[in-house]
Amino acid sequence: MHTLLKLPNARKVVRQLGQVTPGMNVLVLYDYYTAHNVEPLSIALQEAGAHAHLLQIAGSAHHGTQFSEVVAQAMRASGLVIALTRANAAHTEARQQATRNGVGVIVLPESDAADFFVAPGWNADFDTLRIEIEGLAQAFTQARQARVTSPDGTDVTMSVAGRTGRALHGFANTTDISAGYCLESSLAPVEGTANGIIMVNASIPGVGVVRDAPVRIEMKDGMAVSISGGELAEKFRNLLASFDDPNVYNLGELGVGMNPCCSIDGTMLSDESVYGAIQLALGTSAYIGGTVKAAAHYDTIVTNATLELDGRAVLVGTRLMLGDPA
């Protein structure tokens, strides 16, 4: 795909979400799989007067793969990091260190696709949606208990007491990541508290879309104790087993997608962003407010669900009810 077609949204990353200013040191971290998408970012950074530093890594197919100390040092030394990588850079020690060092980090996972910079999700009204995203994040922070239910059979509860809601509104900041058009409110549930059944009816980003039977995940005391269903369930079960790490079964994240321009297509940025879609992720939580470090982090996506916080429904399907009375 021609660079000129990618340039408008590359400019959006740089100018609107990154708020790049002349003279800013910006690190573009990319890998062998995403090199073809570097040029539009480089042009946009040059137009903004930034000092662009390009660092190529080998890349990984698995989300949560850690970076070397060389990469970590480069990230900490930057004014802004744009992680244009196939695997998600969010759940890495290097990213967390950069954030703690006051560096804004924009993670763009699965940016190996040729049409990445023309995805529908870029059409979101970032400024307007930011208000809703921050509102739901605040509701998460104030809550003590969460419950997710769905007509398909999902019924899982967890403690969220003392955990801080995350507002992933797309804009680079020094509190948490930006994930481009992946807009969400989320948090890390308290470890060891999730119990019930998750019926994944949409997708497991990075693994596949539900096409036959839903994926049934049984949670007990914070851990997935069984994964069953059709072909996708078997694939996910085998993937998690391949890490040989019991922590990959930890319920590491609860989130809500907040981008009305996204639809289920099997990609992380789009599936996790679908407005009203519930994310229930297994694996690492340490980089989003939890304590568990695992070999991987994989979201599961449940749609047409209800989210209750402290017994009050705040989301039913795609209806957000932050201001509604109990």
N, C-alpha and C positions, 0 to 999 in steps of 0.2 A: 504494500500500500504506500502511496506517495506521501512524502513527508509533509507537504503542504496541507493534506487532509487531516493530519494529526496535529498540526501546529496550533489551531485554536484552543484545544483543550490542554495541550502542553502549556500554553500561555496561562490558562486558568490555574493550573497547578502552581506555576511560578508566581504569577501576579496576585491572584485572588487568595488562594489557599496558603501559599508560602509567604506572601507579602514581602517578596524579595526587594531589597533596596540596592542602589548603586554601591559597589565596593564590598558587598556581603560575600563571605566565603561559603560557597555551597558545594557540598559533596554529593555527587551522583554516583551511588553504588549500584552496579549492574553486574550481570553474569553472562555466561556464554549464550544463554537462551534469550536474553532481552536486549542484546546489543543493537538490534535493528530498530529499537524504539528510543535510543539515546539521542539521536540527531535532533528531533523536535524539541526536546528539553534543552539541549545545548544552545539551540538558536534562541529559544525563549529566555534563557539565562543571559545570553549575550545582549539581547535587546534590553534587558532590565539593568544592564551594567554590572552584573555580578561577576565575581571571580569563580569560575566553574572549575571544579576538580573532579576528574573522572577516575573511578577506581573499579577495575573489573575483578570479579572473583569467579571461582569455578561454578558455583551455584549448586543447589540441591533440589531434589524432588519432594523432600519432606519438610513440612512447615514446622518451625521451631528449631531447625538445625543451627547450632551455635557458630558464631564467627570467630576468626582468629584475633589475637591481641593486636595485630597490625591494623586490622579493620576497625577494631574497637577504639584504638587511639585516634585514627583518622576521623571517626564519628564524633568523638569527644572534642576534637579540635575545631570543628566546623561551626558555622553560624546556623546552617540549615542542612539537614540530610534528606535526600530523596532516594529512597531505597527501591529502585526499579528492578525487582528480582522475581524469579519464578516462585520461590518459597517465601512465606511470610516472615519478614524481619522483626515483626512486633514482639514475638515471644523469645527474645534473645537477651542475654546479659549485656551485650554491647549496646543494644537499643536502650535498655533501662539505664545504663551508665550515662549515655548521651543525654537522655531526658533529665536525669538528676544533675547533669552538668549545665543545664540551661539551654540545651540545644533542641530546636524544633525538629521533629522527625516525621516525614511523610512516607508511609510504607505503601507500596504499590505492588502487592503480590499478584502472581499469575499475569504479569505484564509481558509475558513472552508471546501473547497472541498478537497477530498482525493488526487486528482491528481494536486493540486495547484503547487507544486514544480516541476512538469514535464510538465507544460504547454508549448506550442510551443513558446510563447513570450519570454521565457528565452534565446532562441537561437539568439536573436538580437546581432548585432555588436555594442555594446554600445559606444565604443570609436569613431567609424566612424560616427554614427548617431548623436552624440553630436554636431558636427559641423553644420549640417542642422538645428537641433532643436534650437540652439542658434541663427542661422541666421534668422529664421522665428520669433523668439521672439524679436529680434532687429527690424525687420520690423514692428511688432505690436507696439513697443514702439514709433517708428517714425511716425506712421500713426495718422490721425485724424478721419477718417471715414471708416467704414467697411460695406461691403455688401455681402450677401450670396445668391446665386441663384442656382436652379437646374431644370432639365427638368420635375421633378415631380410637380413643382409649388412653390417651396420655393423661396421667394423673400423678404428678410428682411434686413433692414439697421439699423445702430446704430453708435453712436459716441464712439470713443475710445480715444479721445483727452486727453492727460495728463495721460493716463494709461500705466503702465509698463508691457511689455510682459514677460511671465513666460517661462523659459526653463526647462521643466521636462525631464531631460536626464537620470534619473535613479541614478546618483551619489549623495550620501548624501552631503549636503552643509549647510551653515548657512544663505542662502538667501531665500530658498523655500524648499518644500518637495522633496523627491524622492518617486516615486510610483512603485518601482521595474521595471518590464518590461512595465509598462504603460508609454509610451513615447509620449510627446505632447508639442506643443507650444500653449500658451493660454493667456488670460487676462480677466479682469472683465470690461464689457462695462460700459459706463457712464449711471448712473441710469436715467430712464425716457426718454431715447432716442430711444429705439428699436421700430420700426414700420414695419408691414408687416406680411407675412405668412411664417410659418415653416411647411414643409411637411416631417414628420419623416418617412423615408422609411426603416430604418434598425432596430433600437432597442431603448428601454429606459432601460439602464442597471439597474438591480435590480427590474425591473417591468416586462419586457418581450421583446421578439423579434417580429417585425412586420411580421405577417403571412398572414393577409388578406388585409384590407384597411390600407393605411398609416394614421398616426395620424396628424391631421391638427390643428395647434396652431396659433391663431390669436394674434399678439402682437400690443398693442396700448400704446404709451407713456411709454414703458419699462415694461409693465405688460401683461401677458397672459389673454385675456378677453374671450376666448372660446377655448375649446378643443373638437374636434369631430373626428369621424371616426368609426372604428370597435370596436372589443372587447377590444383591448389593450388601445384604447382611453378612453373607459369607465372605465377601471381599473385604469388608470393613473389619470383621473379626480376625481374618488372617493378617491384615495389615497391622493391627494393633499387636497381635501376638509376635509379629516379626521384630518388634522393638525390644522384646525381652526385658520389659520394664513395667513392673506392676503399677507404677504411677500413671501410666497412660490411661488407666481406667477411672481416674479421679474425675468427678464432675467439676470442671475447672472454670466454667463461665455460664452465666445466664444473661441473655441479651435480647433486645428487640430491634429489628430492622426499621429504618426510618426514611428510606428513600422511595418515593412513589414512582420514580422513573425506572425502577429495577424490576426484573422478573426472574423466575427460576430458570437458570440456564446451565447449571453445573459449575459455575465459577465462584470463587470465594467472594470477591467484591460484590457481585450482583446478588447471589443467593442470601448472603448475610444481611444485605441491605433492603430486601423486599419489605415494603411498608407493612408492619404488623407481624412479620414472620418472627417466630421465637427461636433463638439460638440456645442450644444446650450442648456445650462443648466438653469433650473428654481430654484430659491431659494437663499440661502445664497451666498453673494459675499464678505463679510467683511474679510474673511481670505485669499483672493487671490487678494487684491488690491481694492476692492469695499467698499461700506458702509452699505450694507443691511445685517442684521442678521435675518435669518428665522429659522423655525422649521426643515427645511430639505434642501437638495440640490440634485437634480436629473438631470442628463444629458439626452439629447435626441440626437440621432445619425442620421446624414444625410450623405448619400454617393452619389457619382457621382455628386458632386456639384462644384461650382466655388466660390472662395473667392477673392474679390476685396478689396484692401486697397487704399484709396484715388483715386478710379477710375481705378486702374491698377490691372489686374488679377495676383495674385501671386500663385494661385493654381487652376488648372483645372483638376478635377478628381483626379488622382494620380500623376499628373505632377506638380512639384514644380518649380517655375520660379523666384527665388529670384534674379538671376543675369541677367535675360533677359531684354532687353530694353523695354521701355514703348510702 
